[in-house]
Amino acid sequence: MAGQVPLAAKNLAVPEDFGKRLPVDYRVVDEIILSTGMMQDQGVDFLWRWGGPSLYKEVSRLDESTRVLFYAREEGYIDDMEISIMTGLSLEAIEVGDKKLKDKGLDKVKK
């Protein structure tokens, strides 16, 4: 693993400019929906703390869920293992998140 994902602290606020720092030439390559409870249970605050040179993510609230969009300069698919390494989430949690996307009809990602 490239780096450790920091443990979540309670009541962390999302930075005001979050989501506005994304270069326009990036495109969505994958997305998952995770329940808020899943993220709290696994103690991750990867949403704005993890970053890489070719990858970014944006977070939006959907009721009790959090939608995570993964962006990259190059077109491609980010598999569950990569998401697991980047976020610190278990593969089981990601699988449940993927199912929630399909159930809500949100599994069609706009390119």
Contacts in CASP RR format, 6 or more apart in sequence:
PFRMAT RR
TARGET T0000
AUTHOR 0000-0000-0000
METHOD contacts of the structure
MODEL  1
MAGQVPLAAKNLAVPEDFGKRLPVDYRVVDEIILSTGMMQDQGVDFLWRW
GGPSLYKEVSRLDESTRVLFYAREEGYIDDMEISIMTGLSLEAIEVGDKK
LKDKGLDKVKK
1 85 0 8 1.000
2 85 0 8 1.000
5 44 0 8 1.000
5 45 0 8 1.000
5 46 0 8 1.000
5 49 0 8 1.000
5 50 0 8 1.000
5 86 0 8 1.000
5 87 0 8 1.000
5 88 0 8 1.000
6 45 0 8 1.000
6 49 0 8 1.000
7 43 0 8 1.000
7 44 0 8 1.000
7 45 0 8 1.000
8 39 0 8 1.000
8 40 0 8 1.000
8 43 0 8 1.000
8 44 0 8 1.000
8 45 0 8 1.000
9 45 0 8 1.000
12 45 0 8 1.000
14 47 0 8 1.000
14 48 0 8 1.000
14 59 0 8 1.000
15 48 0 8 1.000
18 48 0 8 1.000
18 58 0 8 1.000
18 59 0 8 1.000
19 58 0 8 1.000
21 56 0 8 1.000
22 56 0 8 1.000
22 58 0 8 1.000
22 71 0 8 1.000
25 73 0 8 1.000
26 56 0 8 1.000
26 71 0 8 1.000
26 72 0 8 1.000
26 73 0 8 1.000
27 71 0 8 1.000
27 72 0 8 1.000
27 75 0 8 1.000
27 111 0 8 1.000
28 69 0 8 1.000
28 70 0 8 1.000
28 71 0 8 1.000
28 109 0 8 1.000
28 110 0 8 1.000
28 111 0 8 1.000
29 70 0 8 1.000
29 71 0 8 1.000
29 72 0 8 1.000
29 75 0 8 1.000
29 76 0 8 1.000
29 77 0 8 1.000
29 78 0 8 1.000
29 109 0 8 1.000
30 69 0 8 1.000
30 70 0 8 1.000
30 77 0 8 1.000
30 78 0 8 1.000
30 83 0 8 1.000
30 109 0 8 1.000
31 67 0 8 1.000
31 68 0 8 1.000
31 69 0 8 1.000
31 70 0 8 1.000
31 101 0 8 1.000
31 106 0 8 1.000
31 109 0 8 1.000
32 67 0 8 1.000
32 68 0 8 1.000
32 83 0 8 1.000
32 94 0 8 1.000
32 97 0 8 1.000
32 98 0 8 1.000
32 101 0 8 1.000
33 62 0 8 1.000
33 65 0 8 1.000
33 66 0 8 1.000
33 67 0 8 1.000
33 68 0 8 1.000
33 97 0 8 1.000
33 100 0 8 1.000
33 101 0 8 1.000
33 104 0 8 1.000
33 106 0 8 1.000
34 65 0 8 1.000
34 66 0 8 1.000
34 68 0 8 1.000
34 89 0 8 1.000
34 93 0 8 1.000
34 94 0 8 1.000
34 96 0 8 1.000
34 97 0 8 1.000
34 100 0 8 1.000
35 64 0 8 1.000
35 65 0 8 1.000
35 66 0 8 1.000
35 96 0 8 1.000
35 97 0 8 1.000
35 100 0 8 1.000
36 64 0 8 1.000
36 65 0 8 1.000
36 66 0 8 1.000
37 64 0 8 1.000
38 89 0 8 1.000
38 93 0 8 1.000
38 96 0 8 1.000
38 97 0 8 1.000
39 66 0 8 1.000
39 89 0 8 1.000
42 88 0 8 1.000
42 89 0 8 1.000
42 90 0 8 1.000
42 93 0 8 1.000
44 87 0 8 1.000
44 88 0 8 1.000
44 89 0 8 1.000
46 86 0 8 1.000
46 87 0 8 1.000
46 88 0 8 1.000
46 89 0 8 1.000
47 57 0 8 1.000
47 59 0 8 1.000
47 66 0 8 1.000
47 68 0 8 1.000
48 59 0 8 1.000
50 57 0 8 1.000
50 86 0 8 1.000
50 87 0 8 1.000
51 57 0 8 1.000
54 72 0 8 1.000
54 73 0 8 1.000
54 74 0 8 1.000
55 70 0 8 1.000
55 71 0 8 1.000
55 72 0 8 1.000
55 78 0 8 1.000
55 86 0 8 1.000
56 70 0 8 1.000
56 71 0 8 1.000
56 72 0 8 1.000
57 68 0 8 1.000
57 69 0 8 1.000
57 70 0 8 1.000
57 71 0 8 1.000
58 68 0 8 1.000
58 69 0 8 1.000
58 71 0 8 1.000
59 66 0 8 1.000
59 67 0 8 1.000
59 68 0 8 1.000
59 69 0 8 1.000
60 66 0 8 1.000
60 67 0 8 1.000
60 69 0 8 1.000
61 67 0 8 1.000
62 104 0 8 1.000
65 100 0 8 1.000
67 106 0 8 1.000
68 87 0 8 1.000
69 109 0 8 1.000
70 78 0 8 1.000
70 83 0 8 1.000
72 78 0 8 1.000
75 111 0 8 1.000
80 91 0 8 1.000
80 94 0 8 1.000
80 95 0 8 1.000
80 98 0 8 1.000
81 91 0 8 1.000
83 89 0 8 1.000
83 94 0 8 1.000
84 90 0 8 1.000
84 91 0 8 1.000
84 94 0 8 1.000
87 94 0 8 1.000
98 107 0 8 1.000
101 107 0 8 1.000
END
